[in-house]
Structures are given as structure tokens and as C-alpha cells.
Amino acid sequence: MPPVKFTLTALFRAWKDPINEVERPFDQLMEWALPVELAKDSSLLVNAVEKVRGGDKDWIESVLPSQSPTLLAMSYKGRTYAPLVIESIGQPISSPIDKTGSFVELAVPLSLATLTAIDRQDWSRTSLNNVRSNLRR
């Protein structure tokens, strides 16, 4: 089976302060969606092999030079799903703004995905009974 995917819309709405209620939370979400760092040099296999031969880097670091995005967890309706990554994110640039140009509302479309397929044991760890029993401890 493929990884599990969730599609959702995160709604940010400002009541008093667009910067702290919409802009900063959206920026944080965007940072979580993006890779921590992309490779600065070419990722061509020839360059990777040369770096391994020269002893500069190990094989994995040479072939996969970028750092992955942040792992997240999502709790919704009594279930917790983890680890997840943000697979895609949108910024609706036609959303309403205030007089300074700050967004006062953003309906952000997201696609979250597990890293791998899940099995019955993974699913049972998200179950409502499991969550409730952990809360009682």
C-alpha cells in the first residue's frame, strides 16, 4: 500500500492582529513544509561518486545531499497521526488583506502524508480507545 495522505484546509483568520494571527502561523507552516536545506552543489551522480572517492562525504550524504522537511504529528477527533510530512501547501494570494497588505484570512490547502504505508498495528495506535487510555495514565 502507498503512504496515507490527508488533504485539508487550514483556516487562519485575524481578529485583532493579522501578523501574529495569520502571517506568522502561515510562515511557520511553510517552514515546516520546506526542506531544511537544499544541496548547494550539483546533485549529479558523477559529482557524488567523486566526493565519496575523495573521502569528503559518505555515500548517503553524497547521493541525497539535501535535508528533509520537518516531521509532524496531527491530532484530529481523538486520533493522532505521526510521523507526517507536508507533501504540498498552497498560499491563496488573492485572500483578503488589511490596509498594510497583511493577510487577514488565509484558507491554506495542505496535503499531509505518512512516510510509509501503515498496517493494522499502526492504525490501532491511532484508535480512540488507545488515545483515551493513554490520557487516563
Backbone hydrogen bonds, N-H to C=O, Kabsch-Sander energy under -0.5 kcal/mol:
donor,donor_aa,acceptor,acceptor_aa,energy
4,V,116,T,-0.7
6,F,112,L,-3.0
8,L,110,L,-2.2
10,A,108,V,-2.7
11,L,9,T,-0.6
12,F,10,A,-0.6
12,F,106,L,-3.0
14,A,104,V,-3.1
21,E,17,D,-2.4
22,V,18,P,-1.7
23,E,18,P,-2.4
24,R,19,I,-3.1
26,F,22,V,-2.2
27,D,23,E,-2.5
28,Q,24,R,-2.4
29,L,25,P,-2.2
30,M,26,F,-2.6
31,E,27,D,-2.4
32,W,28,Q,-2.2
33,A,29,L,-1.4
34,L,30,M,-1.6
36,V,67,Q,-0.8
36,V,68,S,-0.8
37,E,67,Q,-0.9
48,A,44,L,-1.9
49,V,45,L,-2.6
50,E,46,V,-2.1
51,K,47,N,-2.1
52,V,48,A,-2.0
53,R,49,V,-2.6
54,G,50,E,-2.3
55,G,51,K,-0.5
55,G,52,V,-1.0
56,D,51,K,-1.8
57,K,51,K,-0.9
62,S,58,D,-1.8
63,V,59,W,-2.5
64,L,60,I,-2.7
67,Q,37,E,-3.0
70,T,32,W,-0.9
72,L,84,L,-3.0
74,M,81,Y,-2.5
76,Y,74,M,-0.5
76,Y,79,R,-2.9
79,R,76,Y,-1.5
81,Y,74,M,-3.1
84,L,72,L,-2.4
85,V,113,A,-2.2
87,E,85,V,-0.8
87,E,111,S,-2.9
88,S,111,S,-1.5
90,G,109,P,-1.7
93,I,91,Q,-1.5
95,S,92,P,-1.7
98,D,102,S,-2.2
101,G,98,D,-1.5
104,V,96,P,-2.1
105,E,96,P,-1.0
106,L,12,F,-2.7
108,V,10,A,-3.1
108,V,106,L,-0.8
110,L,8,L,-3.2
111,S,88,S,-2.2
112,L,6,F,-3.1
113,A,85,V,-2.2
114,T,4,V,-2.3
115,L,83,P,-0.7
123,W,119,D,-2.3
124,S,120,R,-2.6
125,R,121,Q,-1.5
126,T,122,D,-0.6
126,T,123,W,-1.3
127,S,123,W,-0.5
127,S,124,S,-0.8
131,V,127,S,-2.1
132,R,128,L,-2.7
133,S,129,N,-2.4
134,N,130,N,-1.8
135,L,131,V,-1.7
136,R,132,R,-1.4
137,R,133,S,-0.8
